[in-house]
Amino acid sequence: MAINAKIEENMKKIKRQYNKQNKELIKTDNINQVIKNGNEVTESMLTDYLTTMGLTNKMSDIEKIKFLQIAKAYQLNPFKREIYAYISEYDDVNRNHHRDLTVVTGYEVYLKRAERTGKLDGWKAWIDGSGDSTIAKIMIYRKDWKFPFEHSVKMMEYRQNKKMWKTMPEVMLKKVVTGTGFRLCFPDDMGGLPYLPEEILDDNHKEIEYKQIKTETKQQKEAKEKLDSLSDYNKQGFKILDYTDKVKYQFCADRDWNEDRIHTDIDKIVERQNKQNE
């Protein structure tokens, strides 16, 4: 009971932290405007979404709270694909396990929010150049600004090693400039909104780590096969010594996988341990 009470108290603290952050980031009148339009996003709606999509058991309590609080704070309806999340898990080169929750939105959300302000007076996005020199540009007109807002992004800064970026790089770059452009042009209304998935760059270190892990996995498989090929006597000796596979592998490699040398040295170590225990 005490443990459950502590967990519940920790969850309440997390909720309070998110609520505090959201109050600082969101303008109340903007949220009220969305609610008046009949699009109020409630916690029960979001919980139904997680259940419907089979995400309830896949997300941790903290991840669910993060998703729920962001969706509620910015009034993003997941059933309309205004917000969604994905979880990535990987092991780094030191075999430390990592789990990341990424919350994203679609570029249509930015367009809708800009229109709701009543200040949008048109916009256009286009592509200049080709290859790595490609640049996506956007021009946004605001009714309360004398001059249009202009912004651009470079292909070399956003190109990713993903299928869509390989097949439709210009389309992807235009989405990036749309997201970054509208956030910059309407900071009071869109500041803090989740990024577009196209804006989230690949973590190059993760990509390298995945390759290293893949190589290590192959080496581990080969090591396991070698350890399995040892004589029953040496296997029993290692069992007595309670060595990990990594230590066993190194032990054998230091002795050039010579069964007799392994046998002899295991006996010496076991004998030494027995004397120490006497």
KOLVEXKOL-193619 format. One line per 4 residues: their letters; for each residue x, y, z of C-alpha. Coordinates in pm, 1 decimal, m for minus. Example, Ala and Ser with C-alpha at 12.3 -4.5 7.8 and 13.67 -1.06 7.14 Angstrom:
BEGIN
as) 1230.0,m450.0,780.0; 1367.0,m106.0,714.0
***
This chain:
BEGIN
main) 0.0,0.0,0.0; 284.2,237.8,88.7; 454.2,171.2,m246.3; 131.4,235.0,m440.2
akie) 78.2,560.8,m251.5; 432.0,672.7,m336.3; 383.6,590.9,m705.4; 54.8,781.4,m710.2
enmk) 218.0,1083.6,m546.5; 502.6,1076.7,m803.4; 249.3,1066.8,m1087.5; 70.0,1369.0,m939.4
kikr) 400.9,1557.2,m925.2; 466.5,1481.8,m1292.5; 118.5,1606.2,m1385.0; 172.6,1926.2,m1185.9
qynk) 504.0,1986.3,m1362.9; 347.3,1945.1,m1707.1; 51.6,2164.7,m1611.6; 287.9,2436.6,m1489.9
qnke) 489.6,2422.2,m1812.7; 176.9,2429.9,m2025.2; 37.2,2734.2,m1842.4; 358.4,2919.5,m1915.1
likt) 361.7,2821.2,m2282.4; m4.2,2852.4,m2385.5; m210.6,3165.7,m2421.7; m548.5,3113.7,m2254.4
dnin) m745.0,3305.0,m2516.3; m610.2,3082.3,m2793.6; m723.1,2766.7,m2614.7; m1064.8,2920.6,m2543.4
qvik) m1101.0,3001.1,m2910.2; m1041.0,2636.6,m3004.5; m1289.3,2518.1,m2740.8; m1554.3,2761.3,m2865.2
ngne) m1519.3,2606.2,m3207.8; m1641.0,2280.1,m3058.6; m1307.5,2101.1,m3072.1; m1232.8,2059.9,m2703.0
vtes) m989.1,1778.0,m2641.6; m1047.9,1606.8,m2308.7; m849.5,1351.9,m2114.2; m1124.7,1091.8,m2160.1
mltd) m1108.3,1140.7,m2537.3; m731.3,1098.3,m2536.1; m753.2,791.3,m2314.0; m1007.8,641.6,m2555.5
yltt) m765.5,707.9,m2839.3; m477.5,530.2,m2663.9; m705.3,235.0,m2589.9; m845.9,221.9,m2943.6
mglt) m498.6,227.4,m3096.7; m369.7,m38.0,m2857.8; m115.6,200.6,m2705.2; m226.2,180.1,m2342.4
nkms) m9.2,m121.6,m2265.2; 277.5,m11.2,m2486.4; 339.4,324.5,m2319.6; 469.4,382.3,m1969.0
diek) 267.9,596.4,m1727.7; 506.7,888.0,m1774.4; 485.3,859.3,m2155.1; 104.6,854.8,m2140.3
ikfl) 101.8,1162.5,m1916.2; 336.3,1345.6,m2152.6; 116.4,1265.2,m2453.6; m208.3,1352.4,m2272.5
qiak) m80.5,1681.1,m2131.8; 62.7,1804.1,m2463.0; m254.4,1711.0,m2652.1; m475.9,1880.6,m2390.4
ayql) m260.4,2190.5,m2358.7; m255.3,2257.8,m2731.9; m599.7,2107.7,m2799.7; m472.0,1858.0,m3056.7
npfk) m717.2,1582.9,m3153.3; m542.4,1251.5,m3227.5; m854.7,1111.6,m3397.9; m808.9,1386.5,m3657.0
reiy) m438.1,1301.1,m3681.1; m349.3,1638.4,m3531.6; m108.7,1468.2,m3293.8; 55.6,1130.9,m3270.5
ayis) 353.0,974.8,m3102.6; 603.1,700.2,m3160.1; 846.0,523.9,m2933.1; 1199.4,433.9,m3035.2
eydd) 1418.8,196.6,m2840.7; 1785.0,126.4,m2893.9; 2104.2,22.3,m2715.9; 2411.5,243.5,m2734.2
vnrn) 2765.3,117.8,m2780.9; 2794.1,63.1,m2406.6; 2478.3,m150.2,m2422.4; 2279.7,99.8,m2219.8
hhrd) 1915.9,78.0,m2320.1; 1736.3,394.9,m2428.5; 1367.0,460.6,m2487.1; 1245.6,786.5,m2639.4
ltvv) 889.5,913.8,m2683.1; 851.8,1158.6,m2970.8; 531.1,1359.2,m3004.8; 466.3,1515.0,m3347.5
tgye) 193.0,1693.1,m3539.4; 98.5,1742.8,m3904.6; 165.3,2060.5,m4103.6; m210.7,2104.2,m4157.4
vylk) m235.6,2191.3,m3786.2; m12.2,2494.1,m3842.2; m227.1,2610.1,m4133.1; m550.7,2571.2,m3934.0
raer) m409.2,2755.6,m3634.0; m283.9,3037.7,m3854.1; m627.2,3074.0,m4017.6; m800.5,3079.8,m3677.1
tgkl) m597.9,3382.9,m3574.7; m776.4,3586.1,m3841.9; m438.9,3739.1,m3930.0; m328.8,3508.9,m4213.9
dgwk) m352.7,3683.0,m4552.3; m203.6,3415.5,m4776.4; 118.5,3222.6,m4812.2; 326.9,3029.9,m5063.5
awid) 616.1,2784.9,m5050.7; 849.6,2687.4,m5333.3; 1178.2,2515.8,m5418.5; 1497.3,2670.0,m5558.0
gsgd) 1802.7,2479.2,m5674.2; 1862.2,2103.3,m5689.5; 2046.1,1826.2,m5510.3; 2222.5,1925.7,m5190.4
stia) 2195.1,2288.9,m5301.0; 1814.1,2271.9,m5287.0; 1650.5,2543.5,m5078.3; 1285.4,2551.7,m4971.6
kimi) 1141.2,2899.7,m4923.6; 817.7,3029.3,m4776.2; 649.3,3366.9,m4781.2; 366.4,3434.6,m4534.8
yrkd) 142.9,3739.6,m4541.4; m9.7,3872.1,m4219.4; m289.7,4127.4,m4222.1; m130.2,4315.4,m3933.3
wkfp) 219.9,4328.6,m4087.1; 331.5,4574.0,m4353.1; 577.6,4336.1,m4517.0; 552.6,3957.9,m4576.9
fehs) 746.1,3714.8,m4359.3; 1013.8,3519.3,m4547.3; 1199.5,3209.4,m4439.1; 1410.6,2935.5,m4600.3
vkmm) 1573.2,2601.9,m4513.1; 1852.1,2411.1,m4687.2; 1840.1,2051.4,m4803.9; 2188.2,1983.6,m4668.5
eyrq) 2064.8,2073.8,m4318.4; 1759.3,1848.3,m4316.1; 1817.8,1560.5,m4559.7; 1764.2,1230.4,m4380.4
nkkm) 1838.4,868.3,m4452.0; 1471.1,773.7,m4472.0; 1261.5,634.0,m4756.5; 1039.6,941.7,m4802.3
wktm) 1340.9,1172.3,m4807.4; 1499.3,956.1,m5075.7; 1189.7,936.1,m5296.1; 1035.6,1282.8,m5239.9
pevm) 1308.3,1508.7,m5097.0; 1157.5,1835.7,m5222.5; 812.7,1759.0,m5081.5; 967.2,1678.1,m4745.0
lkkv) 1175.5,1996.1,m4744.1; 866.9,2206.9,m4824.3; 694.1,2055.9,m4520.3; 993.8,2151.0,m4307.8
vtgt) 991.4,2511.6,m4425.3; 613.8,2526.0,m4371.1; 644.6,2409.3,m4009.8; 939.9,2627.3,m3917.2
gfrl) 800.4,2924.0,m4110.5; 456.9,2929.1,m3949.0; 601.2,2881.2,m3599.8; 828.7,3178.9,m3649.7
cfpd) 558.5,3391.7,m3809.6; 297.0,3315.4,m3541.4; 506.0,3265.7,m3224.7; 226.1,3358.5,m2981.2
dmgg) m13.1,3105.9,m3132.7; 219.6,2821.5,m3228.8; 521.1,2850.5,m3004.1; 564.6,2520.1,m2822.6
lpyl) 352.8,2313.5,m3062.6; 499.6,1970.3,m3138.9; 731.2,1963.2,m3440.0; 646.9,1803.4,m3772.4
peei) 794.3,1454.5,m3819.0; 983.8,1589.0,m4121.3; 1164.9,1837.2,m3895.7; 1295.0,1576.8,m3652.1
lddn) 1641.8,1489.8,m3767.6; 1797.1,1146.8,m3754.0; 2036.5,1111.1,m3464.1; 2355.3,1024.7,m3647.8
hkei) 2510.0,882.8,m3331.7; 2214.7,645.3,m3300.4; 2258.2,533.5,m3659.8; 2623.8,458.8,m3593.6
eykq) 2534.7,279.8,m3271.4; 2275.4,65.0,m3449.8; 2542.8,m46.5,m3698.2; 2784.4,m121.9,m3417.7
ikte) 2520.1,m315.1,m3226.2; 2436.1,m512.3,m3540.1; 2805.3,m601.5,m3575.8; 2829.5,m687.2,m3206.8
tkqq) 2523.6,m908.5,m3234.5; 2690.4,m1101.9,m3515.3; 3005.5,m1137.4,m3305.3; 2798.1,m1248.6,m3006.3
keak) 2636.2,m1516.8,m3220.9; 2975.8,m1642.6,m3332.7; 3101.5,m1634.3,m2973.2; 2802.5,m1835.6,m2854.0
ekld) 2863.2,m2097.6,m3122.5; 3226.3,m2126.7,m3016.5; 3138.1,m2158.5,m2649.1; 2875.9,m2421.6,m2733.5
slsd) 3142.7,m2623.5,m2915.3; 3357.3,m2658.4,m2602.0; 3393.7,m2996.4,m2436.7; 3144.7,m3088.7,m2166.1
ynkq) 3426.6,m3088.7,m1913.0; 3520.9,m2727.3,m1984.5; 3155.2,m2622.2,m1991.2; 3113.3,m2775.9,m1646.9
gfki) 3425.8,m2597.8,m1527.5; 3293.1,m2261.6,m1640.0; 2964.4,m2340.6,m1470.2; 3150.3,m2393.9,m1142.3
ldyt) 3341.3,m2067.1,m1190.2; 3013.3,m1889.7,m1273.7; 3173.7,m1684.7,m1552.0; 2968.5,m1468.2,m1784.9
dkvk) 2976.0,m1550.7,m2156.5; 3193.1,m1245.1,m2218.9; 3450.4,m1357.1,m1961.9; 3437.1,m1716.6,m2086.4
yqfc) 3493.7,m1600.4,m2443.6; 3793.6,m1386.6,m2345.1; 3933.0,m1669.2,m2130.4; 3921.1,m1908.1,m2425.3
adrd) 4049.3,m1652.8,m2675.8; 4352.8,m1584.8,m2452.0; 4430.8,m1956.4,m2478.5; 4372.7,m1971.4,m2855.7
wned) 4067.2,m2191.5,m2796.3; 4297.0,m2481.2,m2713.4; 4081.2,m2723.9,m2516.6; 4375.1,m2869.0,m2321.4
riht) 4503.8,m2528.1,m2211.4; 4150.6,m2420.3,m2117.6; 4102.4,m2746.4,m1925.2; 4432.5,m2707.4,m1736.7
didk) 4377.0,m2343.7,m1639.0; 4017.3,m2403.2,m1530.8; 4139.2,m2682.9,m1302.0; 4402.5,m2450.8,m1151.3
iver) 4149.0,m2176.8,m1082.1; 3896.0,m2419.3,m933.0; 4166.0,m2576.3,m714.2; 4281.0,m2233.1,m597.6
qnkq) 3924.0,m2129.9,m510.8; 3866.8,m2453.6,m320.0; 4175.9,m2391.6,m109.9; 4063.0,m2037.1,m34.6
ne) 3726.4,m2166.0,82.2; 3879.1,m2424.4,316.4
***
